Amino acid sequence: MTSRLLGRRGDGSAAVRGWVGFYTLGLPRPMRARRQAEVAGDLADETLDAIRHGDRSILFRQRLVRLLAGIPADLAWRLV
């Protein structure tokens, strides 16, 4: 049941995963996989926190804002 809750569509996770996939293109496979796993863990933590607080409706907006605000840091991470 938990995996089904974590995989809910419309919560912004696909956009985040897509962005991570894009900005990690061309990196060595282990580095890319590690970054994708870090982000997947963050998404799971956010989802579980929203479930605990009984308000999953905020996830899409919250993730969109974080995605956009985090682009400069993601690009800086990629260039280091």
N, CA, C and O atoms as a GROMACS GRO file, in nm:
protein
  320
    1MET      N    1   0.082  -0.120   0.000
    1MET     CA    2   0.000   0.000   0.000
    1MET      C    3   0.086   0.125   0.000
    1MET      O    4   0.054   0.222  -0.069
    2THR      N    5   0.195   0.126   0.076
    2THR     CA    6   0.279   0.245   0.083
    2THR      C    7   0.336   0.281  -0.053
    2THR      O    8   0.337   0.398  -0.090
    3SER      N    9   0.383   0.182  -0.129
    3SER     CA   10   0.440   0.213  -0.261
    3SER      C   11   0.335   0.273  -0.353
    3SER      O   12   0.368   0.358  -0.436
    4ARG      N   13   0.212   0.232  -0.339
    4ARG     CA   14   0.106   0.290  -0.422
    4ARG      C   15   0.082   0.434  -0.383
    4ARG      O   16   0.060   0.519  -0.470
    5LEU      N   17   0.086   0.465  -0.254
    5LEU     CA   18   0.068   0.603  -0.209
    5LEU      C   19   0.184   0.691  -0.255
    5LEU      O   20   0.163   0.806  -0.293
    6LEU      N   21   0.304   0.638  -0.252
    6LEU     CA   22   0.421   0.716  -0.290
    6LEU      C   23   0.424   0.742  -0.440
    6LEU      O   24   0.486   0.838  -0.486
    7GLY      N   25   0.357   0.658  -0.516
    7GLY     CA   26   0.358   0.672  -0.660
    7GLY      C   27   0.240   0.750  -0.716
    7GLY      O   28   0.216   0.745  -0.837
    8ARG      N   29   0.167   0.819  -0.635
    8ARG     CA   30   0.047   0.890  -0.678
    8ARG      C   31   0.078   0.988  -0.791
    8ARG      O   32   0.175   1.065  -0.782
    9ARG      N   33  -0.001   0.987  -0.893
    9ARG     CA   34   0.016   1.080  -1.005
    9ARG      C   35  -0.044   1.215  -0.968
    9ARG      O   36  -0.133   1.224  -0.884
   10GLY      N   37   0.007   1.318  -1.032
   10GLY     CA   38  -0.047   1.451  -1.009
   10GLY      C   39   0.012   1.520  -0.888
   10GLY      O   40  -0.035   1.627  -0.849
   11ASP      N   41   0.114   1.461  -0.828
   11ASP     CA   42   0.172   1.522  -0.709
   11ASP      C   43   0.302   1.598  -0.738
   11ASP      O   44   0.369   1.645  -0.647
   12GLY      N   45   0.337   1.608  -0.866
   12GLY     CA   46   0.457   1.680  -0.906
   12GLY      C   47   0.583   1.597  -0.909
   12GLY      O   48   0.687   1.645  -0.954
   13SER      N   49   0.577   1.475  -0.861
   13SER     CA   50   0.698   1.392  -0.855
   13SER      C   51   0.752   1.361  -0.995
   13SER      O   52   0.874   1.351  -1.012
   14ALA      N   53   0.665   1.344  -1.094
   14ALA     CA   54   0.712   1.314  -1.229
   14ALA      C   55   0.792   1.432  -1.286
   14ALA      O   56   0.893   1.411  -1.353
   15ALA      N   57   0.746   1.553  -1.259
   15ALA     CA   58   0.819   1.671  -1.306
   15ALA      C   59   0.957   1.678  -1.241
   15ALA      O   60   1.056   1.709  -1.307
   16VAL      N   61   0.962   1.650  -1.112
   16VAL     CA   62   1.090   1.653  -1.041
   16VAL      C   63   1.183   1.546  -1.095
   16VAL      O   64   1.299   1.573  -1.124
   17ARG      N   65   1.132   1.426  -1.109
   17ARG     CA   66   1.215   1.317  -1.163
   17ARG      C   67   1.262   1.346  -1.306
   17ARG      O   68   1.375   1.313  -1.342
   18GLY      N   69   1.176   1.408  -1.385
   18GLY     CA   70   1.214   1.445  -1.520
   18GLY      C   71   1.326   1.547  -1.522
   18GLY      O   72   1.419   1.536  -1.602
   19TRP      N   73   1.316   1.646  -1.435
   19TRP     CA   74   1.422   1.747  -1.426
   19TRP      C   75   1.554   1.683  -1.382
   19TRP      O   76   1.659   1.713  -1.438
   20VAL      N   77   1.547   1.596  -1.283
   20VAL     CA   78   1.670   1.529  -1.236
   20VAL      C   79   1.730   1.446  -1.349
   20VAL      O   80   1.852   1.446  -1.368
   21GLY      N   81   1.647   1.377  -1.422
   21GLY     CA   82   1.696   1.299  -1.534
   21GLY      C   83   1.763   1.386  -1.639
   21GLY      O   84   1.864   1.347  -1.698
   22PHE      N   85   1.708   1.505  -1.662
   22PHE     CA   86   1.764   1.596  -1.759
   22PHE      C   87   1.900   1.652  -1.715
   22PHE      O   88   1.998   1.645  -1.790
   23TYR      N   89   1.905   1.707  -1.593
   23TYR     CA   90   2.030   1.773  -1.555
   23TYR      C   91   2.140   1.675  -1.515
   23TYR      O   92   2.254   1.716  -1.492
   24THR      N   93   2.108   1.547  -1.507
   24THR     CA   94   2.213   1.449  -1.480
   24THR      C   95   2.255   1.373  -1.606
   24THR      O   96   2.340   1.284  -1.598
   25LEU      N   97   2.196   1.406  -1.720
   25LEU     CA   98   2.233   1.342  -1.846
   25LEU      C   99   2.383   1.356  -1.871
   25LEU      O  100   2.440   1.464  -1.851
   26GLY      N  101   2.444   1.250  -1.913
   26GLY     CA  102   2.585   1.253  -1.947
   26GLY      C  103   2.680   1.231  -1.830
   26GLY      O  104   2.801   1.218  -1.851
   27LEU      N  105   2.627   1.227  -1.709
   27LEU     CA  106   2.712   1.199  -1.593
   27LEU      C  107   2.741   1.049  -1.587
   27LEU      O  108   2.666   0.970  -1.644
   28PRO      N  109   2.848   1.011  -1.520
   28PRO     CA  110   2.873   0.868  -1.501
   28PRO      C  111   2.752   0.801  -1.434
   28PRO      O  112   2.689   0.860  -1.346
   29ARG      N  113   2.723   0.681  -1.476
   29ARG     CA  114   2.603   0.610  -1.426
   29ARG      C  115   2.592   0.606  -1.274
   29ARG      O  116   2.484   0.631  -1.221
   30PRO      N  117   2.700   0.575  -1.200
   30PRO     CA  118   2.687   0.571  -1.053
   30PRO      C  119   2.651   0.707  -0.993
   30PRO      O  120   2.572   0.715  -0.899
   31MET      N  121   2.709   0.814  -1.048
   31MET     CA  122   2.680   0.948  -0.997
   31MET      C  123   2.535   0.985  -1.027
   31MET      O  124   2.465   1.040  -0.942
   32ARG      N  125   2.491   0.955  -1.146
   32ARG     CA  126   2.354   0.984  -1.186
   32ARG      C  127   2.254   0.906  -1.100
   32ARG      O  128   2.156   0.961  -1.052
   33ALA      N  129   2.282   0.779  -1.081
   33ALA     CA  130   2.193   0.694  -1.000
   33ALA      C  131   2.188   0.742  -0.856
   33ALA      O  132   2.081   0.742  -0.794
   34ARG      N  133   2.301   0.783  -0.803
   34ARG     CA  134   2.305   0.832  -0.665
   34ARG      C  135   2.220   0.958  -0.650
   34ARG      O  136   2.144   0.970  -0.553
   35ARG      N  137   2.232   1.051  -0.744
   35ARG     CA  138   2.152   1.174  -0.737
   35ARG      C  139   2.005   1.143  -0.751
   35ARG      O  140   1.923   1.198  -0.678
   36GLN      N  141   1.969   1.055  -0.843
   36GLN     CA  142   1.829   1.019  -0.861
   36GLN      C  143   1.773   0.952  -0.736
   36GLN      O  144   1.657   0.974  -0.700
   37ALA      N  145   1.854   0.870  -0.670
   37ALA     CA  146   1.809   0.805  -0.546
   37ALA      C  147   1.790   0.906  -0.435
   37ALA      O  148   1.696   0.895  -0.356
   38GLU      N  149   1.879   1.005  -0.426
   38GLU     CA  150   1.865   1.110  -0.324
   38GLU      C  151   1.732   1.183  -0.342
   38GLU      O  152   1.659   1.205  -0.246
   39VAL      N  153   1.703   1.220  -0.465
   39VAL     CA  154   1.580   1.294  -0.493
   39VAL      C  155   1.457   1.205  -0.469
   39VAL      O  156   1.356   1.251  -0.415
   40ALA      N  157   1.465   1.078  -0.509
   40ALA     CA  158   1.354   0.986  -0.484
   40ALA      C  159   1.327   0.973  -0.334
   40ALA      O  160   1.212   0.967  -0.291
   41GLY      N  161   1.432   0.970  -0.254
   41GLY     CA  162   1.417   0.965  -0.109
   41GLY      C  163   1.350   1.090  -0.056
   41GLY      O  164   1.264   1.083   0.032
   42ASP      N  165   1.391   1.206  -0.108
   42ASP     CA  166   1.327   1.332  -0.067
   42ASP      C  167   1.178   1.333  -0.102
   42ASP      O  168   1.095   1.375  -0.021
   43LEU      N  169   1.146   1.286  -0.222
   43LEU     CA  170   1.005   1.281  -0.264
   43LEU      C  171   0.924   1.188  -0.173
   43LEU      O  172   0.812   1.220  -0.135
   44ALA      N  173   0.982   1.074  -0.139
   44ALA     CA  174   0.912   0.980  -0.051
   44ALA      C  175   0.892   1.041   0.087
   44ALA      O  176   0.784   1.028   0.146
   45ASP      N  177   0.994   1.108   0.139
   45ASP     CA  178   0.982   1.173   0.271
   45ASP      C  179   0.874   1.280   0.269
   45ASP      O  180   0.794   1.289   0.362
   46GLU      N  181   0.870   1.362   0.164
   46GLU     CA  182   0.767   1.465   0.152
   46GLU      C  183   0.628   1.404   0.147
   46GLU      O  184   0.535   1.453   0.212
   47THR      N  185   0.614   1.297   0.071
   47THR     CA  186   0.484   1.232   0.059
   47THR      C  187   0.438   1.175   0.193
   47THR      O  188   0.324   1.194   0.233
   48LEU      N  189   0.528   1.106   0.260
   48LEU     CA  190   0.491   1.049   0.390
   48LEU      C  191   0.458   1.158   0.492
   48LEU      O  192   0.366   1.142   0.572
   49ASP      N  193   0.531   1.268   0.488
   49ASP     CA  194   0.502   1.380   0.578
   49ASP      C  195   0.364   1.438   0.549
   49ASP      O  196   0.289   1.470   0.642
   50ALA      N  197   0.330   1.453   0.421
   50ALA     CA  198   0.199   1.504   0.384
   50ALA      C  199   0.088   1.408   0.428
   50ALA      O  200  -0.019   1.451   0.472
   51ILE      N  201   0.113   1.279   0.415
   51ILE     CA  202   0.014   1.179   0.459
   51ILE      C  203  -0.006   1.189   0.610
   51ILE      O  204  -0.119   1.186   0.659
   52ARG      N  205   0.104   1.200   0.682
   52ARG     CA  206   0.094   1.212   0.829
   52ARG      C  207   0.014   1.335   0.871
   52ARG      O  208  -0.060   1.331   0.969
   53HIS      N  209   0.029   1.443   0.796
   53HIS     CA  210  -0.041   1.567   0.828
   53HIS      C  211  -0.180   1.574   0.765
   53HIS      O  212  -0.254   1.669   0.787
   54GLY      N  213  -0.214   1.473   0.687
   54GLY     CA  214  -0.348   1.464   0.629
   54GLY      C  215  -0.374   1.563   0.517
   54GLY      O  216  -0.489   1.595   0.489
   55ASP      N  217  -0.268   1.614   0.451
   55ASP     CA  218  -0.289   1.710   0.344
   55ASP      C  219  -0.193   1.686   0.230
   55ASP      O  220  -0.086   1.747   0.223
   56ARG      N  221  -0.231   1.597   0.141
   56ARG     CA  222  -0.146   1.568   0.025
   56ARG      C  223  -0.172   1.665  -0.089
   56ARG      O  224  -0.099   1.666  -0.188
   57SER      N  225  -0.276   1.748  -0.077
   57SER     CA  226  -0.312   1.840  -0.185
   57SER      C  227  -0.204   1.945  -0.208
   57SER      O  228  -0.200   2.004  -0.316
   58ILE      N  229  -0.120   1.970  -0.112
   58ILE     CA  230  -0.018   2.073  -0.123
   58ILE      C  231   0.107   2.025  -0.198
   58ILE      O  232   0.189   2.107  -0.239
   59LEU      N  233   0.121   1.895  -0.217
   59LEU     CA  234   0.244   1.840  -0.273
   59LEU      C  235   0.278   1.896  -0.411
   59LEU      O  236   0.393   1.933  -0.434
   60PHE      N  237   0.183   1.905  -0.501
   60PHE     CA  238   0.214   1.952  -0.636
   60PHE      C  239   0.271   2.093  -0.632
   60PHE      O  240   0.377   2.119  -0.690
   61ARG      N  241   0.202   2.182  -0.565
   61ARG     CA  242   0.247   2.322  -0.558
   61ARG      C  243   0.382   2.333  -0.488
   61ARG      O  244   0.471   2.404  -0.534
   62GLN      N  245   0.396   2.262  -0.378
   62GLN     CA  246   0.521   2.263  -0.301
   62GLN      C  247   0.637   2.213  -0.386
   62GLN      O  248   0.745   2.273  -0.384
   63ARG      N  249   0.617   2.108  -0.459
   63ARG     CA  250   0.724   2.052  -0.541
   63ARG      C  251   0.756   2.141  -0.661
   63ARG      O  252   0.872   2.153  -0.698
   64LEU      N  253   0.656   2.201  -0.720
   64LEU     CA  254   0.681   2.291  -0.831
   64LEU      C  255   0.766   2.411  -0.787
   64LEU      O  256   0.861   2.449  -0.855
   65VAL      N  257   0.730   2.468  -0.674
   65VAL     CA  258   0.807   2.582  -0.621
   65VAL      C  259   0.951   2.539  -0.591
   65VAL      O  260   1.046   2.608  -0.628
   66ARG      N  261   0.966   2.426  -0.524
   66ARG     CA  262   1.101   2.377  -0.492
   66ARG      C  263   1.180   2.345  -0.617
   66ARG      O  264   1.300   2.372  -0.623
   67LEU      N  265   1.116   2.288  -0.718
   67LEU     CA  266   1.184   2.256  -0.844
   67LEU      C  267   1.237   2.384  -0.907
   67LEU      O  268   1.355   2.392  -0.942
   68LEU      N  269   1.151   2.484  -0.922
   68LEU     CA  270   1.192   2.609  -0.986
   68LEU      C  271   1.298   2.683  -0.905
   68LEU      O  272   1.395   2.733  -0.960
   69ALA      N  273   1.278   2.690  -0.774
   69ALA     CA  274   1.375   2.759  -0.689
   69ALA      C  275   1.508   2.685  -0.683
   69ALA      O  276   1.613   2.747  -0.661
   70GLY      N  277   1.505   2.554  -0.703
   70GLY     CA  278   1.626   2.474  -0.692
   70GLY      C  279   1.707   2.461  -0.820
   70GLY      O  280   1.817   2.406  -0.818
   71ILE      N  281   1.655   2.511  -0.930
   71ILE     CA  282   1.727   2.496  -1.057
   71ILE      C  283   1.868   2.554  -1.051
   71ILE      O  284   1.961   2.486  -1.095
   72PRO      N  285   1.889   2.674  -0.999
   72PRO     CA  286   2.027   2.725  -0.992
   72PRO      C  287   2.120   2.634  -0.911
   72PRO      O  288   2.235   2.612  -0.950
   73ALA      N  289   2.073   2.582  -0.800
   73ALA     CA  290   2.156   2.493  -0.718
   73ALA      C  291   2.182   2.362  -0.791
   73ALA      O  292   2.292   2.307  -0.783
   74ASP      N  293   2.082   2.311  -0.861
   74ASP     CA  294   2.101   2.187  -0.937
   74ASP      C  295   2.205   2.206  -1.047
   74ASP      O  296   2.291   2.120  -1.067
   75LEU      N  297   2.198   2.318  -1.116
   75LEU     CA  298   2.294   2.344  -1.222
   75LEU      C  299   2.435   2.364  -1.164
   75LEU      O  300   2.534   2.318  -1.221
   76ALA      N  301   2.443   2.432  -1.051
   76ALA     CA  302   2.573   2.449  -0.984
   76ALA      C  303   2.628   2.314  -0.943
   76ALA      O  304   2.748   2.288  -0.959
   77TRP      N  305   2.544   2.226  -0.888
   77TRP     CA  306   2.586   2.091  -0.849
   77TRP      C  307   2.640   2.018  -0.972
   77TRP      O  308   2.742   1.948  -0.965
   78ARG      N  309   2.571   2.034  -1.081
   78ARG     CA  310   2.610   1.964  -1.205
   78ARG      C  311   2.746   2.013  -1.256
   78ARG      O  312   2.823   1.934  -1.311
   79LEU      N  313   2.775   2.140  -1.240
   79LEU     CA  314   2.899   2.196  -1.292
   79LEU      C  315   3.019   2.175  -1.202
   79LEU      O  316   3.133   2.196  -1.244
   80VAL      N  317   2.994   2.133  -1.080
   80VAL     CA  318   3.107   2.112  -0.986
   80VAL      C  319   3.176   1.981  -1.012
   80VAL      O  320   3.272   1.947  -0.943
   0.00000   0.00000   0.00000
